């Protein structure tokens, strides 16, 4: 276990909280502290819906301390957490660490510099793609042994996306390449169930039964319907929304789509499928959003905003120079990086009436090793993937309640 090298700051200097006058709905009653210390974060945005929110998880809430910090290589990206194991990808391979101690359990490195994607975990299997040889791997989560691999699938930019739930007769894993081919693979052996083709490189995918959504680098959003039989899904609609799709989050009011440099928009589904329900014109709402309760939360270069999914009503907003890494949330707290610091905010925006609100900021923790590349919550802690500013190793920091 490594000694702490971080400085805990008591306040959030230079960051301003702005409430929106005239907001009639409050989110205070929607959120409560998590109580489960064994929750998982099995995918980059937590689940097939891309909510980036785990409502029952214990995580640093009112204060924070460092559990451990581990140097793990270079070019780290978002980790996954499952059954007490942290799966961290860097240029040299996929590293498995004990969530409690940070001790290395195994490393999966099929080539010298495989450049793995952020992993996804389902039912004891870790799915990861490597960009050096364009291969999809299934790895035993306990041992790091290869179970199967798929070569010749084309260059894959988006992480593997396991699909389970209603109208899914058997779970499958989606992989999508830069040629626009999306394949549904059998989790047990990698056999292909079906494939569909979209126009251009796939950036992100999301699923909320019965719809599968696909976003491309060219700014196209596709919606497909699963029929529950395991056969190829049928296309329902498509829509060109602008620049590269960064995130898709299905909600109770359509789908929220974030694009490179913004804006954030909500597209209708159903009878008016693909039509804009609302557009958040603020340029800062560009990151893949968090979806919690009736609200979506998105960061950009200028602010973190809480917007109601039904009408884009802004509940609260924090102004700061936020990093590229998207926010995540657990219980009643949302976490976001600002210039190498991790900030924790009350999901409800603190307390107050209308435009007067206080107490949104809970804590700030300085990460000394470099720029923050990804956040994940699990095993009673917040995990922060940090890329070094020099040639030193990247760092994975585990933060827990004191």
N, C-alpha and C positions, 0 to 999 in steps of 0.2 A: 504494500500500500504506500503510495507516494505521499510525501508531506505537502501540505497546502502551500501554494504559491500565489494565491489570489487575494485581492483586497476587497473586503466587503464594505460597500458604501451605504450610508444610512439614508441618503436622499436621492433625488433625481434632479440635479441642478441642470438648468438649461433646457428642460423639457416642460412644455406648457400643456395643460389640460383645458379643452374647450368644450363646454356643453352646448347643446342646441336648444335655444328657446323655442317653446311651442310644442315640444315633444310630449305627447300625451301618454305614451306607453312606457312603463318602466320594466327593466329586466331583472330587478333585484330578486324577485320571487322565483326566478327560473333556475338559479344556480345554488349549489351548496358544496361545501368542501368534500373532497373524495375521501373514502374510508378504506379502499382496497390497496394493499401494498404489493399485490402480485399481478397487476394488470400488464398486458403486453402492448407493444407498438409494432405490429408485424409488417407494416408497409410504410413507405415514405410519408404518406398523408393519413396514416393510421388504419384506414379501412377501404373497402372497394368504393365507398361513396366519396372518399377524399375529404372527410369532415375535419381532419386534423384535430379532433376533440375526443377525449376520453373522460366521460362525466364522472366515473366512479374512482378514478385513480388518485392515490396519495402522491403529492408532489410538493416541492417547496412553495409555501403559500405566503405566510407573513414574514418569514425570515429564511435564511439559507446558509448552508455550509458545504464544504467540499468533501465528498466521500472518498474520491480518488481521482487521479489524473494519469493518463497513460499515453506515452509517445508511441505511435503506431505506424509510422511511415510517412508518406507524402500524398497530397491530393485527396484528402479524405472527403467523404460525402455523408449524407444522412444515414445513421445506423438504424437497424431494426432491433427490437427487444422481444424475446419470447422465452417463456419458462425459465426466467432468471439468467438468460444468456444474451449478451449484446453482440450483434453481428455488424462489424464496422468495415466498410470497404475503403481501400486506398489503392494507390497505383500498383503496389506489389502483390495485392491479393485481398481475399476476404478473411478477416481476423475475427475469431470468436473469443470473447472475454467473459469472465465471471462477473455478473452484475453487482455482486456484493463487494468483491475485493479488487476487481480490475485485472485479476490474474489471467494471462493468456491460456486458453484451452486448446486451440488449434488454429492453424492457418491453411487456407485453401489457395494455392497458387499454381494453376495448371500451366502457366508460362512464366517467363521472367518478369514481365510487366503486363499483367492481364487487363489492368484498368477496369475493374468490375463496376457495374451499376449499383445504385442503392438496392439492397436485397429486399426480398419479400419472403415471409415465412408462413407456412400453413401445414398443420398436422405433422410436425416434426421434420419437415423438409424445407431447406433454404433454396430459393430460386434466385439466380443471379446471371447476368449476361456480361460478357467480356468484350470490350471493343477492339482489342488487339487482333483477335481472330474471329470475331462475329459469331460467338458460340453461346448457347443457352445451357446452363448447368443446373442440375438438381443435386443438392449436397445434403448428407445426413446432418441434422442440426446438432446431434450429440458428439459425433466423431469427426466431422469434416470430410468423410469419405464421399467420393463421387458416386451418385446413384445412376445417373444417366446424363447424356449431353446431346444437344442438337446443333449440328454444324450446317453451314450453307443457308442460314436463315436471313442473310443480308445484314447490313449494318443496323444495329439496334440502338436507338437513342433513349427511348423511354424504358423505365424499369419494368420487370415482370409484374403482372397484375392478377393475383388469384381471384377467382369468382366463385362465390357460394351464395346460398340463400334461396328464397322463394323463386319458383320457376326454373331452378337449376337442378336438373335431375341428378347430375353428378358434377362435383366440383371440377373446374378446369383452370388453367393458367394461360392468360393472354400474353403474347409477345408481339411487338409491332416493330417494323423496320422502317428505314428511311425511304424505301420504295413505296410505302403505303400499304404493305401487306400486313394484315393482322391475323395471327394464328391462334387457335384455341388448342392447347396441348393437354394430354392426359397427365395429371400430376404424378402418377405412378411410374410411367415409362417414357413420357415425351411424345407418344404417338399423337398425330394430328387428328382432331375431331372435325374441324372445318377451318376455312379461311375466307376472309373478305378483303376487298381492296378499296382503298380510298385514294384520293389524289394528293400526293405529296407525303413528305416525311411526317410520321406520327410523333407528336410531342407528349400527349397525355391521354389517359383513358379514365372513365368512371362508370360505375354500374349502380343502378337502383332499380330493382325489379319492377317491370320487365324490360327496362331500357338500358342499353349499352351506349355510352357516348364516347366519341373519339374526337380529339382536337389535333390539328396539324400545325406545322411550322408556318404554312401559308395562310393561316387564319380561318380555316374551314372547321365547322362543327358538324359532325354527323351523329344521327340518332338511329339506332337499330333496336328491333324488338326480338327478345328471346321468346321462343314458343314453348319451352318446357320439355321439348322432345330430344334435345341434344343436337338438333340439326342446325345448319347455317342460319343465322338470324336474318330477318328481312329489314331493308332500309326503310325508315319511316319519313325522315326529312333530313335536309342539310341546309347550312346557312353560312355564308361568308361574313365574318364580323370584323375583319381588319387585320391587324398584325398577328404575329405568332401567338398561339394559344399557350398560356402558362398554366392554367388550371381550370378544371370543370368540377363543379360541386352540385349534384342534384339536391333539390330542396322540396318542401311542400308547395312551393310556388314556381315550379319550373326548374331551370338550371342557371346557376351563377357562373359566368365565364370571365376569367381574367386574361388579359392580353399583355404582351410586352409593352411597357410604358403606359398601360391603361388604355381606355377606361375599364371599369368594372361594369358588367351589364347582366341583367336577368332576362333570359329567353323563355318564352312560354312553351309549354308542351301541350299535348292534347289537340283540341280543335284549332287553336291558333299557333300551332307548333312553329318554332323558329322566329316568331315575331318578338321584337323588343317589348318587354313589359316595363322595364325602366333602365336607365343608364346613369351611373354615378359619374358625373362629368369631371369630378375632381381627378386630376392627373395622378394623384398619389395612390389611388386605389388600383394597383396593378399586380400585387403579389397573389399567388394562389391563396384563397381565403380560408379562414376557419369558419365552420358552420356549427353554431351552438344555439339551441333553443329556437327563437324566432329571428336570430341575428346572424349576420356574416361580418367578419372582421378581416380587414385587408390593410397591408402596409405598402408604402412606396418610399420615395426619397424624402418625403416631407412629413408624413403623418401615419398614424394608425387610426382607423375609423371603424366605428360600430354602426352598421346599417341594417335596418329592418328589412327582411326579405320580401315583405308584402308590398312595400311602397318606397323603399330606399330612404325612409326617414332616418336621419342621423341622430343616434342617441348620445354618443360622445365621441371625442376625437382628441388624440395626443399628437402634438407637433414635435418632431425630432428628425434627425438625419438617420433614418432607419437603413439597415444593411439589406443586402439582396436576399438573405435567407428569410423564408416565409415564417410567420408566427405559428405557434401551436398552443393548445389549451388543454387544461385538465381541471376537473372539479369546478371551481369558481374563479380560476386564474388563467390569464393568457400571458404567454412569454414571447418576447420579440427582441432581436438584437439591434443595438445602436452603437456603431463605431467600436466594435469589439467588446462592448458590455452586454450582458443579458439583463433585460428589464422584465419585471413581473407586474402586471396590472390586474385590478379587479375587473372581471368580465362584465360586471354591471356598471362600470365607470364610476365607482364610489357611490356617494350618497348626495342627495340634493334635489332641487326642484328646477325644472326648466334649464336655463343656461347657467345656473350656479351649482357646481358640483365639486366635492372635495373627496380626497382619500382614494383616488384611482390608482396611484402608484404604491406598490407594496414593498418592493426592494429592488436594488441594483447590485449586480455583481460584475466585477471587472475580470475579463479573461485576458491574460497577459501574452498568450502564445501567438495570437494572430487573428485573422478574419474568421468570423463564424460562417460555416458552410451549411449547417443543418441542425435542427433540434428534434428531439423525440422524448416522450414521457413513458416510463415503465418501471416496474420493479421498485416503486416507491420513490422515484428520483427523476430528475431532468438531465438528459444527456446532451452535451454540447460538442459538436464536431468543429474543430478549429484548424484552419490552414495556416501554417507558419508564413511569416513575411520574408523569411530568409531560407537558407538551404536546410535548416534543421527539420526534424520530424514534425509532422502534424500531431495534434493532441486531441484526445477524447476526454472530456471532463464530465464527471458525474457529480451532480449537485443534489443534495437531499435536505429535508427539513432538519433544523437543529434539534 
